[in-house]
């Protein structure tokens, strides 16, 4: 299995642990990830809030670069994933926009190019049987799988899993021997893009998610997006201060949890880079 | 909020732009309010999302363009996913933001628009996000920028900062060294995507100026 790999800005900065664990898990499963040559930012929310042409051209240009290495592109950040899928859909459906982008980029070359979230690749291309096979040890953890917004929404764009009750991450972690908790906040919004601009909003929304994970008696939260991780982990101390509560819930990328089940080394998976410490939890479960 | 329907306030041209940009027919909406019920930000908004659509239906696009709602929308896509009439409300919000900027309507939530501008100027220059500069420019610029807009805006921004400072002492400044020690904060920008982004920005600008030429 060979995919073009688009890390996106976060995975080369604050979410370097997501990049490390993704590459380690891919290696363990025999997936070849080839980084998109000279990739740039997808434009994210600032681009689609500002100008539709820019918001479509940035992903399109990167997809063209991806096509030089493979016909399918793996994306880990749900926000980048969403921008690529939207760009493809808009180029397909909006004739006027397509004509304008065609003036600057060979859009017809994008036909047949597929964009896939890494979670989707593990769930559907690799499959649960191979995940179970790769398992080296049982992690006695109860995980709250948090999918966030853009990995499944809107379903016509994301084309992945159920938008109200997704299960792919739960199934993957269960196949790797972990327990997952049923909880109703799998796809609630954490406030994502407003971490700097509207911190109060992010604190309020993310507090609800942490509280619900605690109520569901989860040991930790698994995420598949660097923005979700930032709001739940990086902002967790702000949330605790604002509401006078103590959560101390470690937040992992789902790839980190899989990697631990595959018996990979902590350092290889970037474990310990998060602000909320997972040492106590892992030690109590006998995971070195 | 009270809205007055008057002939001189109607903006059929703006409605046409919003529908063109979003690819949505706002008349499809039958005002059930499901979008507002599921919106995580609705409590902070001056207009609930369904009322933004209602204003557009009535032809009062200017009021929608001047609402705080369009800038507070987090693009979480919950409304779009749940709408029983399949109106892509998140696309309408995007179209309204795009149009507000194009028409020079002053963004009612200044910090969000300023963040977007700063973010885009950084990726235009480096190709990829450089977080240190983004956070630094946003945090220093939002007070100064609000002041340039109006004294009242500056006072509100400073009050917001003070409120934050009480609840979260030195919030982001204290986090930087922790992130740095964990290898998560870069001191220099990566320039490896610069050529890619630069080409897109200059091509898009060329397209815009051609369109501007057509119009005149």
Interface residues (C-beta under 8 A of the other chain):
Chain A: X9 X10 X12 X13 X14 X15 X16 X17 X38 X39 X40 X41 X43 X44 X45 X46 X47 X48 X49 X50 X51 X52 X53 X54 X57 X58 X61 X62 X65 X82 X93 X94 X96 X100 X103 X104 X105 X149 X150 X153 X154 X155 X157 X163 X188 X189 X191 X192 X193 X194 X196 X197 X198 X199 X200 X201 X205 X234 X238 X241 X242 X272 X273 X274 X275
Chain B: X20 X21 X23 X40 X41 X44 X72 X74 X75 X76 X77 X78 X80 X81 X88 X90 X94 X95 X97 X98 X101 X109 X111 X112 X115 X116 X117 X119 X120 X123 X127 X128 X129 X131 X134 X135 X138 X139 X164 X167 X168 X171 X172 X175 X178 X179 X182 X183 X184 X185 X186 X190 X192 X193 X194 X195 X196 X197 X199 X200 X201 X203 X204 X206 X207 X208
